[in-house]
Amino acid sequence: MLDSTVSGAFTGAIINRWRNGQIMAGARTAGLICALLQLGYNEIGVMRIKYVSRKLHETRAQSETVLAPTPVPEKDTTPKVSFFDRAMSVIGFRKLSDEEYLKTLKKQRDEALSRIAVLERERSEARQADPDTVAPDESDKAV
């Protein structure tokens, strides 16, 4: 969220300097707007994750309780695609199913965790190599 706020403040400062000659008013306003938009986007992502998780748990619970499958009448299996979805696919975007979205999030999490492990290993190696030049971070200080 910090990077969105800073980039929004920087952009607002440039635009306001160009239009009005002032810097701080544009930086504050654009920074605040970008921070709120990023916060809203993040919250929507969290809500979607919770929804997908809840639906998966409900589906698993229902499949465990059902003993025999009931016959389903045959329907046209071609999904209807809305105009918006078609327009987005022309641009290059495609709609992810909930399962695909969950797989993507898990992959991002795993990559981030592996990157964290690499960085922690590098930091500990750097400390072992030369403990006097490496400044201790906040977590290493005694309280």
C-alpha positions in Angstrom: 0.0 0.0 0.0 2.9 2.3 0.7 4.1 2.2 -2.9 0.7 3.1 -4.2 0.5 6.1 -1.8 3.9 7.4 -2.6 3.5 7.0 -6.4 0.1 8.7 -6.2 1.5 11.6 -4.1 4.4 12.0 -6.5 2.1 12.1 -9.5 -0.3 14.5 -7.8 2.5 16.8 -6.9 3.7 16.8 -10.5 0.3 17.4 -11.9 -0.6 20.1 -9.4 2.7 21.8 -9.8 2.1 21.9 -13.6 -1.5 23.3 -13.2 -1.4 25.5 -10.1 2.2 26.0 -9.1 1.7 24.2 -5.7 3.1 20.9 -4.8 1.9 19.8 -1.3 -1.9 20.1 -1.9 -1.7 17.8 -5.0 0.6 15.4 -3.3 -1.7 15.0 -0.2 -4.9 14.7 -2.2 -3.6 12.2 -4.8 -1.7 10.2 -2.1 -4.9 9.9 0.0 -7.0 9.0 -3.0 -4.5 6.3 -4.1 -4.2 4.9 -0.6 -8.0 4.6 -0.3 -8.3 3.0 -3.7 -5.5 0.5 -2.9 -7.1 -0.3 0.4 -10.5 -0.9 -1.2 -8.9 -3.1 -3.8 -7.1 -5.1 -1.2 -10.3 -5.5 0.9 -12.2 -6.7 -2.2 -9.5 -9.3 -2.8 -9.7 -10.5 0.8 -13.5 -10.7 0.5 -13.2 -12.8 -2.6 -10.7 -15.2 -1.0 -13.0 -15.7 1.9 -16.0 -16.2 -0.4 -14.1 -18.8 -2.5 -12.9 -20.6 0.6 -16.4 -20.7 2.1 -17.9 -22.0 -1.2 -15.2 -24.8 -1.4 -15.9 -25.9 2.1 -19.7 -25.9 1.4 -19.1 -27.9 -1.7 -16.9 -30.5 0.0 -19.4 -30.8 2.9 -22.3 -31.3 0.4 -20.4 -33.9 -1.6 -19.6 -35.9 1.6 -23.3 -35.9 2.6 -24.6 -37.0 -0.7 -24.5 -40.8 -1.0 -25.8 -41.3 -4.5 -25.7 -38.8 -7.3 -29.0 -37.6 -8.6 -29.6 -37.6 -12.3 -29.2 -34.1 -13.8 -31.3 -33.2 -16.8 -29.2 -32.5 -19.8 -28.8 -28.8 -20.6 -26.9 -26.8 -23.1 -23.4 -27.0 -21.5 -22.1 -24.0 -23.4 -21.6 -21.2 -20.9 -23.1 -17.9 -21.8 -20.4 -15.2 -22.2 -21.4 -11.6 -21.4 -20.4 -8.7 -23.7 -18.0 -7.5 -21.0 -16.2 -10.8 -20.8 -15.9 -11.0 -24.6 -14.6 -7.4 -24.7 -12.1 -8.2 -22.0 -10.9 -11.4 -23.8 -10.3 -9.3 -27.0 -8.0 -7.0 -25.0 -6.2 -10.0 -23.6 -7.8 -10.6 -20.2 -9.7 -13.7 -19.3 -12.0 -14.5 -16.4 -10.5 -16.9 -13.8 -12.6 -19.5 -12.1 -12.5 -19.5 -8.4 -10.3 -22.6 -8.4 -7.8 -21.0 -10.8 -7.8 -17.8 -8.7 -7.1 -19.9 -5.6 -4.3 -21.7 -7.3 -2.8 -18.4 -8.5 -2.9 -17.0 -4.9 -1.3 -20.2 -3.5 1.5 -20.0 -6.1 2.2 -16.3 -5.3 2.2 -17.2 -1.6 4.7 -20.1 -2.1 7.0 -17.9 -4.3 6.9 -15.2 -1.6 7.7 -17.6 1.2 10.6 -19.1 -0.8 11.9 -15.6 -1.5 11.7 -14.7 2.2 13.6 -17.9 3.1 16.4 -16.9 0.6 16.6 -13.4 1.9 16.7 -14.6 5.5 19.5 -17.1 4.7 21.5 -14.3 2.9 21.1 -12.0 5.8 22.2 -14.6 8.3 25.2 -15.5 6.1 26.1 -11.8 5.9 26.0 -11.5 9.7 28.1 -14.5 10.1 30.7 -13.3 7.6 31.1 -9.8 9.1 29.0 -9.1 12.2 30.5 -5.6 12.9 29.4 -4.0 9.6 25.9 -5.4 9.4 23.5 -3.2 11.4 21.1 -5.2 13.5 17.4 -4.7 12.5 14.5 -4.0 14.9 13.8 -7.6 15.6 17.4 -8.2 16.9 17.4 -5.4 19.4 16.8 -6.2 23.0 13.7 -4.7 24.5 
